[in-house]
Amino acid sequence: MATPKRVTVVNDHHDFLNLLADFLSEEGYEVTTIAKHQGAFQQIKESQPDVVVCDLLFDNMPAGWSLLDMLYLDPATRAIPLILCSAATRQVQEVEASLTSKGILWLEKPFELEKLLDMLAQALAGANKERAKN
């Protein structure tokens, strides 16, 4: 039996975290949730999940950018696939080219849960290709 893929979800809305944790667990993922952006980087760095799903806005501030930047820039976390999950469409569209160049996927809220599963599969497949090259 294959080891379940580990997904870390960072979002300040507890209902959203609970929904994703329940759904992804039922789909066979091992899920860790983080409700605050403060300290999230260190937790992710220590746990080394297979993929991170992160919101952009925390307490109506775009703190998700700094978390994504830290994860992307740190050699210890750079290979972890990132999925930005946000309803801040205009803000994300303004930097979409930069996200794409960094391999960061974007999922616009609200979304169908099946779309998240597709995006997780895409992120994990991309990570496997990167590991195979190295």
OpenMM code with the backbone's topology and positions (N, CA, C; nanometers):
from openmm import Vec3, app, unit

residues = "MET ALA THR PRO LYS ARG VAL THR VAL VAL ASN ASP HIS HIS ASP PHE LEU ASN LEU LEU ALA ASP PHE LEU SER GLU GLU GLY TYR GLU VAL THR THR ILE ALA LYS HIS GLN GLY ALA PHE GLN GLN ILE LYS GLU SER GLN PRO ASP VAL VAL VAL CYS ASP LEU LEU PHE ASP ASN MET PRO ALA GLY TRP SER LEU LEU ASP MET LEU TYR LEU ASP PRO ALA THR ARG ALA ILE PRO LEU ILE LEU CYS SER ALA ALA THR ARG GLN VAL GLN GLU VAL GLU ALA SER LEU THR SER LYS GLY ILE LEU TRP LEU GLU LYS PRO PHE GLU LEU GLU LYS LEU LEU ASP MET LEU ALA GLN ALA LEU ALA GLY ALA ASN LYS GLU ARG ALA LYS ASN".split()
positions = [
    Vec3(0.0839, -0.1179, 0.0000),
    Vec3(0.0000, 0.0000, 0.0000),
    Vec3(0.0884, 0.1243, 0.0000),
    Vec3(0.0577, 0.2198, -0.0851),
    Vec3(0.1370, 0.3413, -0.0973),
    Vec3(0.1177, 0.4321, 0.0238),
    Vec3(0.2248, 0.5017, 0.0579),
    Vec3(0.2168, 0.5987, 0.1670),
    Vec3(0.1311, 0.7157, 0.1215),
    Vec3(0.0374, 0.7603, 0.2049),
    Vec3(-0.0475, 0.8728, 0.1639),
    Vec3(0.0346, 0.9996, 0.1442),
    Vec3(-0.0018, 1.0772, 0.0455),
    Vec3(0.0628, 1.2061, 0.0216),
    Vec3(0.0194, 1.3024, 0.1310),
    Vec3(0.1141, 1.3840, 0.1758),
    Vec3(0.0882, 1.4773, 0.2853),
    Vec3(0.0610, 1.6171, 0.2315),
    Vec3(-0.0542, 1.6708, 0.2675),
    Vec3(-0.0972, 1.8035, 0.2239),
    Vec3(-0.1087, 1.8927, 0.3466),
    Vec3(-0.0488, 2.0113, 0.3384),
    Vec3(-0.0654, 2.1114, 0.4433),
    Vec3(-0.1510, 2.2236, 0.3867),
    Vec3(-0.2578, 2.2584, 0.4583),
    Vec3(-0.3490, 2.3648, 0.4170),
    Vec3(-0.3342, 2.4800, 0.5156),
    Vec3(-0.3034, 2.6002, 0.4631),
    Vec3(-0.2861, 2.7191, 0.5458),
    Vec3(-0.3973, 2.8175, 0.5107),
    Vec3(-0.4844, 2.8445, 0.6091),
    Vec3(-0.5994, 2.9323, 0.5860),
    Vec3(-0.6513, 2.9779, 0.7218),
    Vec3(-0.7002, 3.1003, 0.7303),
    Vec3(-0.7470, 3.1502, 0.8601),
    Vec3(-0.8962, 3.1273, 0.8837),
    Vec3(-0.9632, 3.0575, 0.7946),
    Vec3(-1.1049, 3.0262, 0.8129),
    Vec3(-1.1181, 2.8804, 0.8566),
    Vec3(-1.1594, 2.8614, 0.9810),
    Vec3(-1.1657, 2.7266, 1.0379),
    Vec3(-1.2636, 2.6360, 0.9640),
    Vec3(-1.3766, 2.6889, 0.9177),
    Vec3(-1.4720, 2.6057, 0.8431),
    Vec3(-1.4082, 2.5526, 0.7149),
    Vec3(-1.3338, 2.6385, 0.6463),
    Vec3(-1.2649, 2.5990, 0.5234),
    Vec3(-1.1608, 2.4906, 0.5545),
    Vec3(-1.0841, 2.5118, 0.6612),
    Vec3(-0.9835, 2.4124, 0.7002),
    Vec3(-1.0485, 2.2777, 0.7320),
    Vec3(-1.1576, 2.2822, 0.8071),
    Vec3(-1.2259, 2.1571, 0.8430),
    Vec3(-1.2816, 2.0864, 0.7204),
    Vec3(-1.3410, 2.1630, 0.6295),
    Vec3(-1.3953, 2.1047, 0.5073),
    Vec3(-1.2855, 2.0360, 0.4270),
    Vec3(-1.1748, 2.1073, 0.4038),
    Vec3(-1.0673, 2.0476, 0.3244),
    Vec3(-1.0032, 1.9299, 0.3964),
    Vec3(-0.9858, 1.9409, 0.5266),
    Vec3(-0.9260, 1.8300, 0.6011),
    Vec3(-1.0119, 1.7043, 0.5891),
    Vec3(-1.1416, 1.7191, 0.6078),
    Vec3(-1.2322, 1.6041, 0.5971),
    Vec3(-1.2326, 1.5472, 0.4554),
    Vec3(-1.2475, 1.6356, 0.3567),
    Vec3(-1.2560, 1.5912, 0.2173),
    Vec3(-1.1265, 1.5226, 0.1724),
    Vec3(-1.0144, 1.5869, 0.1974),
    Vec3(-0.8877, 1.5308, 0.1506),
    Vec3(-0.8511, 1.4024, 0.2254),
    Vec3(-0.8864, 1.3957, 0.3528),
    Vec3(-0.8630, 1.2718, 0.4283),
    Vec3(-0.9433, 1.1566, 0.3681),
    Vec3(-1.0687, 1.1841, 0.3327),
    Vec3(-1.1515, 1.0816, 0.2686),
    Vec3(-1.0943, 1.0389, 0.1340),
    Vec3(-1.0203, 1.1296, 0.0690),
    Vec3(-0.9587, 1.0991, -0.0603),
    Vec3(-0.8228, 1.0313, -0.0458),
    Vec3(-0.7819, 1.0048, 0.0777),
    Vec3(-0.6587, 0.9308, 0.1003),
    Vec3(-0.5353, 1.0144, 0.1303),
    Vec3(-0.5521, 1.1437, 0.1463),
    Vec3(-0.4391, 1.2300, 0.1805),
    Vec3(-0.4231, 1.2384, 0.3315),
    Vec3(-0.3005, 1.2598, 0.3750),
    Vec3(-0.2726, 1.2915, 0.5146),
    Vec3(-0.2701, 1.4439, 0.5227),
    Vec3(-0.3579, 1.5033, 0.6020),
    Vec3(-0.3775, 1.6480, 0.6001),
    Vec3(-0.3364, 1.7118, 0.7319),
    Vec3(-0.2611, 1.8198, 0.7201),
    Vec3(-0.2271, 1.9052, 0.8320),
    Vec3(-0.2851, 2.0424, 0.8017),
    Vec3(-0.3498, 2.1031, 0.9006),
    Vec3(-0.4049, 2.2368, 0.8806),
    Vec3(-0.3320, 2.3355, 0.9706),
    Vec3(-0.3135, 2.4562, 0.9181),
    Vec3(-0.2510, 2.5654, 0.9916),
    Vec3(-0.3428, 2.6855, 0.9775),
    Vec3(-0.3871, 2.7420, 1.0904),
    Vec3(-0.4874, 2.8481, 1.0873),
    Vec3(-0.4290, 2.9899, 1.0902),
    Vec3(-0.2995, 3.0036, 1.1058),
    Vec3(-0.2376, 3.1358, 1.1074),
    Vec3(-0.1151, 3.1348, 1.0182),
    Vec3(-0.0914, 3.2474, 0.9501),
    Vec3(0.0279, 3.2522, 0.8658),
    Vec3(0.1549, 3.2654, 0.9499),
    Vec3(0.1437, 3.3254, 1.0709),
    Vec3(0.2598, 3.3357, 1.1576),
    Vec3(0.3012, 3.1944, 1.2015),
    Vec3(0.4246, 3.1623, 1.1815),
    Vec3(0.4752, 3.0314, 1.2199),
    Vec3(0.4520, 2.9225, 1.1177),
    Vec3(0.3733, 2.9511, 1.0146),
    Vec3(0.3429, 2.8481, 0.9145),
    Vec3(0.4683, 2.8040, 0.8395),
    Vec3(0.5539, 2.9003, 0.8061),
    Vec3(0.6751, 2.8655, 0.7314),
    Vec3(0.7588, 2.7628, 0.8083),
    Vec3(0.7819, 2.7873, 0.9357),
    Vec3(0.8641, 2.6963, 1.0155),
    Vec3(0.7998, 2.5590, 1.0265),
    Vec3(0.6672, 2.5547, 1.0458),
    Vec3(0.5975, 2.4260, 1.0541),
    Vec3(0.6119, 2.3486, 0.9234),
    Vec3(0.5969, 2.4192, 0.8118),
    Vec3(0.6083, 2.3537, 0.6808),
    Vec3(0.7510, 2.3069, 0.6579),
    Vec3(0.8465, 2.3902, 0.6928),
    Vec3(0.9880, 2.3543, 0.6749),
    Vec3(1.0217, 2.2285, 0.7547),
    Vec3(0.9700, 2.2194, 0.8768),
    Vec3(0.9980, 2.1037, 0.9616),
    Vec3(0.9262, 1.9778, 0.9141),
    Vec3(0.8010, 1.9921, 0.8696),
    Vec3(0.7225, 1.8730, 0.8339),
    Vec3(0.7432, 1.8265, 0.6901),
    Vec3(0.7892, 1.9165, 0.6006),
    Vec3(0.8156, 1.8816, 0.4606),
    Vec3(0.6997, 1.8058, 0.3950),
    Vec3(0.5809, 1.8695, 0.3866),
    Vec3(0.4680, 1.8019, 0.3209),
    Vec3(0.4952, 1.7837, 0.1718),
    Vec3(0.4133, 1.7033, 0.1076),
    Vec3(0.4271, 1.6807, -0.0357),
    Vec3(0.3723, 1.7969, -0.1168),
    Vec3(0.2787, 1.8728, -0.0599),
    Vec3(0.2199, 1.9890, -0.1278),
    Vec3(0.1593, 2.0822, -0.0224),
    Vec3(0.1592, 2.2130, -0.0519),
    Vec3(0.1000, 2.3130, 0.0367),
    Vec3(-0.0100, 2.3865, -0.0390),
    Vec3(-0.1269, 2.3981, 0.0238),
    Vec3(-0.2383, 2.4780, -0.0276),
    Vec3(-0.2505, 2.5978, 0.0655),
    Vec3(-0.2315, 2.7179, 0.0111),
    Vec3(-0.2244, 2.8377, 0.0946),
    Vec3(-0.3201, 2.9447, 0.0453),
    Vec3(-0.3861, 3.0103, 0.1376),
    Vec3(-0.4706, 3.1250, 0.1060),
    Vec3(-0.3816, 3.2468, 0.0887),
    Vec3(-0.4345, 3.3511, 0.0275),
    Vec3(-0.3619, 3.4767, 0.0100),
    Vec3(-0.3897, 3.5725, 0.1250),
    Vec3(-0.5163, 3.5869, 0.1612),
    Vec3(-0.5553, 3.6854, 0.2620),
    Vec3(-0.5698, 3.6228, 0.4001),
    Vec3(-0.5054, 3.6853, 0.4976),
    Vec3(-0.5165, 3.6472, 0.6376),
    Vec3(-0.5544, 3.7743, 0.7132),
    Vec3(-0.6686, 3.7705, 0.7801),
    Vec3(-0.7201, 3.8903, 0.8483),
    Vec3(-0.7241, 4.0096, 0.7521),
    Vec3(-0.7684, 3.9828, 0.6296),
    Vec3(-0.7817, 4.0825, 0.5225),
    Vec3(-0.6501, 4.1467, 0.4800),
    Vec3(-0.5386, 4.0864, 0.5148),
    Vec3(-0.4068, 4.1326, 0.4716),
    Vec3(-0.3462, 4.0252, 0.3816),
    Vec3(-0.2778, 4.0644, 0.2738),
    Vec3(-0.2225, 3.9655, 0.1809),
    Vec3(-0.0946, 3.8982, 0.2319),
    Vec3(-0.1018, 3.8394, 0.3504),
    Vec3(0.0144, 3.7759, 0.4125),
    Vec3(0.0562, 3.6470, 0.3425),
    Vec3(-0.0318, 3.5910, 0.2622),
    Vec3(0.0024, 3.4696, 0.1892),
    Vec3(0.1191, 3.4901, 0.0947),
    Vec3(0.1342, 3.6115, 0.0419),
    Vec3(0.2474, 3.6398, -0.0483),
    Vec3(0.3793, 3.6122, 0.0218),
    Vec3(0.3932, 3.6636, 0.1446),
    Vec3(0.5213, 3.6465, 0.2142),
    Vec3(0.5472, 3.4988, 0.2439),
    Vec3(0.4439, 3.4253, 0.2796),
    Vec3(0.4616, 3.2823, 0.3041),
    Vec3(0.5047, 3.2111, 0.1764),
    Vec3(0.4385, 3.2394, 0.0658),
    Vec3(0.4761, 3.1769, -0.0617),
    Vec3(0.6192, 3.2123, -0.0990),
    Vec3(0.6569, 3.3394, -0.0797),
    Vec3(0.7938, 3.3814, -0.1109),
    Vec3(0.8954, 3.3063, -0.0257),
    Vec3(0.8691, 3.2969, 0.1036),
    Vec3(0.9636, 3.2270, 0.1922),
    Vec3(0.9773, 3.0805, 0.1517),
    Vec3(0.8655, 3.0168, 0.1212),
    Vec3(0.8701, 2.8761, 0.0811),
    Vec3(0.9449, 2.8593, -0.0504),
    Vec3(0.9233, 2.9513, -0.1435),
    Vec3(0.9881, 2.9417, -0.2745),
    Vec3(1.1380, 2.9711, -0.2659),
    Vec3(1.1758, 3.0666, -0.1822),
    Vec3(1.3154, 3.1105, -0.1768),
    Vec3(1.4054, 3.0227, -0.0903),
    Vec3(1.3492, 2.9510, 0.0040),
    Vec3(1.4305, 2.8680, 0.0920),
    Vec3(1.4639, 2.7356, 0.0229),
    Vec3(1.5918, 2.7011, 0.0114),
    Vec3(1.6289, 2.5744, -0.0546),
    Vec3(1.5662, 2.4511, 0.0104),
    Vec3(1.5357, 2.4593, 0.1403),
    Vec3(1.4775, 2.3440, 0.2107),
    Vec3(1.3310, 2.3227, 0.1770),
    Vec3(1.2639, 2.4262, 0.1234),
    Vec3(1.1209, 2.4143, 0.0933),
    Vec3(1.0883, 2.4432, -0.0532),
    Vec3(1.1854, 2.4834, -0.1295),
    Vec3(1.1607, 2.5259, -0.2678),
    Vec3(1.0968, 2.4174, -0.3538),
    Vec3(1.1280, 2.2927, -0.3284),
    Vec3(1.0754, 2.1840, -0.4123),
    Vec3(0.9332, 2.1430, -0.3752),
    Vec3(0.8797, 2.1970, -0.2662),
    Vec3(0.7434, 2.1623, -0.2263),
    Vec3(0.6458, 2.2343, -0.3193),
    Vec3(0.5599, 2.1619, -0.3900),
    Vec3(0.4626, 2.2276, -0.4773),
    Vec3(0.3671, 2.3155, -0.3965),
    Vec3(0.3341, 2.4318, -0.4548),
    Vec3(0.2477, 2.5288, -0.3882),
    Vec3(0.1237, 2.5543, -0.4713),
    Vec3(0.0097, 2.5574, -0.4034),
    Vec3(-0.1171, 2.5932, -0.4672),
    Vec3(-0.1732, 2.7117, -0.3901),
    Vec3(-0.1862, 2.8235, -0.4591),
    Vec3(-0.2482, 2.9419, -0.4003),
    Vec3(-0.3978, 2.9295, -0.4212),
    Vec3(-0.4721, 2.9413, -0.3138),
    Vec3(-0.6173, 2.9229, -0.3169),
    Vec3(-0.6792, 3.0517, -0.2637),
    Vec3(-0.7389, 3.1329, -0.3527),
    Vec3(-0.7827, 3.2653, -0.3088),
    Vec3(-0.9011, 3.3167, -0.3888),
    Vec3(-0.9790, 3.4031, -0.3224),
    Vec3(-1.0875, 3.4741, -0.3901),
    Vec3(-1.0431, 3.6134, -0.4333),
    Vec3(-0.9191, 3.6498, -0.4038),
    Vec3(-0.8656, 3.7816, -0.4412),
    Vec3(-0.8197, 3.7777, -0.5866),
    Vec3(-0.9154, 3.7592, -0.6752),
    Vec3(-0.8885, 3.7358, -0.8169),
    Vec3(-0.8020, 3.8449, -0.8796),
    Vec3(-0.8378, 3.9689, -0.8588),
    Vec3(-0.7645, 4.0785, -0.9229),
    Vec3(-0.6192, 4.0812, -0.8774),
    Vec3(-0.5967, 4.0645, -0.7471),
    Vec3(-0.4605, 4.0659, -0.6945),
    Vec3(-0.3770, 3.9516, -0.7517),
    Vec3(-0.4358, 3.8370, -0.7644),
    Vec3(-0.3623, 3.7217, -0.8157),
    Vec3(-0.3369, 3.7377, -0.9656),
    Vec3(-0.4356, 3.7848, -1.0398),
    Vec3(-0.4178, 3.8018, -1.1839),
    Vec3(-0.3050, 3.8992, -1.2161),
    Vec3(-0.2837, 3.9979, -1.1294),
    Vec3(-0.1767, 4.0954, -1.1517),
    Vec3(-0.0380, 4.0319, -1.1465),
    Vec3(-0.0241, 3.9211, -1.0763),
    Vec3(0.1061, 3.8552, -1.0638),
    Vec3(0.1033, 3.7114, -1.1163),
    Vec3(0.0032, 3.6799, -1.1936),
    Vec3(-0.0138, 3.5428, -1.2414),
    Vec3(0.1077, 3.4932, -1.3196),
    Vec3(0.1685, 3.5793, -1.4001),
    Vec3(0.2864, 3.5386, -1.4777),
    Vec3(0.4015, 3.4999, -1.3848),
    Vec3(0.4182, 3.5754, -1.2775),
    Vec3(0.5235, 3.5441, -1.1807),
    Vec3(0.4953, 3.4113, -1.1110),
    Vec3(0.3696, 3.3894, -1.0735),
    Vec3(0.3324, 3.2624, -1.0109),
    Vec3(0.3629, 3.1459, -1.1044),
    Vec3(0.3231, 3.1610, -1.2293),
    Vec3(0.3441, 3.0551, -1.3277),
    Vec3(0.4925, 3.0266, -1.3456),
    Vec3(0.5737, 3.1330, -1.3512),
    Vec3(0.7180, 3.1137, -1.3697),
    Vec3(0.7806, 3.0396, -1.2520),
    Vec3(0.7209, 3.0506, -1.1353),
    Vec3(0.7709, 2.9816, -1.0165),
    Vec3(0.7058, 2.8446, -0.9986),
    Vec3(0.6146, 2.8093, -1.0870),
    Vec3(0.5470, 2.6799, -1.0765),
    Vec3(0.4388, 2.6766, -0.9706),
    Vec3(0.3931, 2.7938, -0.9257),
    Vec3(0.2880, 2.8011, -0.8252),
    Vec3(0.1537, 2.7980, -0.8952),
    Vec3(0.0707, 2.7018, -0.8592),
    Vec3(-0.0613, 2.6894, -0.9188),
    Vec3(-0.1599, 2.7795, -0.8454),
    Vec3(-0.2669, 2.8185, -0.9134),
    Vec3(-0.3655, 2.9078, -0.8547),
    Vec3(-0.5043, 2.8501, -0.8735),
    Vec3(-0.5782, 2.8452, -0.7629),
    Vec3(-0.7152, 2.7967, -0.7632),
    Vec3(-0.8040, 2.9075, -0.7085),
    Vec3(-0.8957, 2.9546, -0.7922),
    Vec3(-0.9834, 3.0655, -0.7540),
    Vec3(-1.1009, 3.0153, -0.6711),
    Vec3(-1.1234, 3.0809, -0.5561),
    Vec3(-1.2400, 3.0508, -0.4727),
    Vec3(-1.3596, 3.1266, -0.5264),
    Vec3(-1.4775, 3.0728, -0.5162),
    Vec3(-1.5081, 2.9357, -0.4748),
    Vec3(-1.4721, 2.8372, -0.5860),
    Vec3(-1.4512, 2.7138, -0.5488),
    Vec3(-1.4120, 2.6122, -0.6457),
    Vec3(-1.4808, 2.4803, -0.6126),
    Vec3(-1.4891, 2.3964, -0.7126),
    Vec3(-1.5403, 2.2607, -0.6938),
    Vec3(-1.4292, 2.1768, -0.6315),
    Vec3(-1.4638, 2.0916, -0.5385),
    Vec3(-1.3626, 2.0101, -0.4722),
    Vec3(-1.2884, 1.9193, -0.5705),
    Vec3(-1.3553, 1.8777, -0.6759),
    Vec3(-1.2897, 1.7961, -0.7783),
    Vec3(-1.1777, 1.8731, -0.8461),
    Vec3(-1.1954, 2.0036, -0.8612),
    Vec3(-1.0912, 2.0879, -0.9212),
    Vec3(-0.9672, 2.0888, -0.8320),
    Vec3(-0.9876, 2.0926, -0.7011),
    Vec3(-0.8740, 2.0864, -0.6090),
    Vec3(-0.8016, 1.9526, -0.6234),
    Vec3(-0.8763, 1.8445, -0.6347),
    Vec3(-0.8127, 1.7134, -0.6527),
    Vec3(-0.7293, 1.7100, -0.7801),
    Vec3(-0.7828, 1.7665, -0.8882),
    Vec3(-0.7085, 1.7725, -1.0143),
    Vec3(-0.5798, 1.8529, -0.9973),
    Vec3(-0.5896, 1.9657, -0.9272),
    Vec3(-0.4741, 2.0518, -0.9084),
    Vec3(-0.3698, 1.9850, -0.8189),
    Vec3(-0.4143, 1.9122, -0.7160),
    Vec3(-0.3206, 1.8381, -0.6319),
    Vec3(-0.2463, 1.7329, -0.7142),
    Vec3(-0.3187, 1.6620, -0.7975),
    Vec3(-0.2560, 1.5609, -0.8830),
    Vec3(-0.1544, 1.6258, -0.9767),
    Vec3(-0.1902, 1.7408, -1.0324),
    Vec3(-0.1002, 1.8139, -1.1214),
    Vec3(0.0259, 1.8580, -1.0460),
    Vec3(0.0085, 1.9127, -0.9264),
    Vec3(0.1222, 1.9596, -0.8469),
    Vec3(0.2139, 1.8430, -0.8092),
    Vec3(0.1556, 1.7322, -0.7680),
    Vec3(0.2351, 1.6168, -0.7287),
    Vec3(0.3063, 1.5541, -0.8478),
    Vec3(0.2415, 1.5513, -0.9633),
    Vec3(0.3051, 1.4982, -1.0839),
    Vec3(0.4239, 1.5854, -1.1232),
    Vec3(0.4077, 1.7161, -1.1126),
    Vec3(0.5178, 1.8079, -1.1428),
    Vec3(0.6337, 1.7892, -1.0468),
    Vec3(0.6042, 1.7674, -0.9201),
    Vec3(0.7094, 1.7459, -0.8211),
    Vec3(0.7842, 1.6161, -0.8494),
    Vec3(0.7118, 1.5133, -0.8907),
    Vec3(0.7762, 1.3859, -0.9229),
    Vec3(0.8693, 1.4001, -1.0425),
    Vec3(0.8304, 1.4789, -1.1421),
    Vec3(0.9166, 1.5031, -1.2587),
    Vec3(1.0434, 1.5764, -1.2182),
    Vec3(1.0305, 1.6752, -1.1292),
    Vec3(1.1478, 1.7498, -1.0812),
    Vec3(1.2436, 1.6586, -1.0069),
    Vec3(1.1898, 1.5712, -0.9224),
    Vec3(1.2758, 1.4783, -0.8472),
    Vec3(1.3478, 1.3828, -0.9415),
    Vec3(1.2796, 1.3398, -1.0463),
    Vec3(1.3390, 1.2471, -1.1415),
    Vec3(1.4545, 1.3122, -1.2182),
    Vec3(1.4434, 1.4441, -1.2416),
    Vec3(1.5504, 1.5158, -1.3138),
    Vec3(1.6737, 1.5318, -1.2275),
    Vec3(1.6567, 1.5415, -1.0972),
    Vec3(1.7703, 1.5707, -1.0072),
    Vec3(1.8406, 1.4476, -0.9604),
] * unit.nanometer
topology = app.Topology()
chain = topology.addChain("A")
for resn in residues:
    res = topology.addResidue(resn, chain)
    for name in ("N", "CA", "C"):
        topology.addAtom(name, app.Element.getBySymbol(name[0]), res)
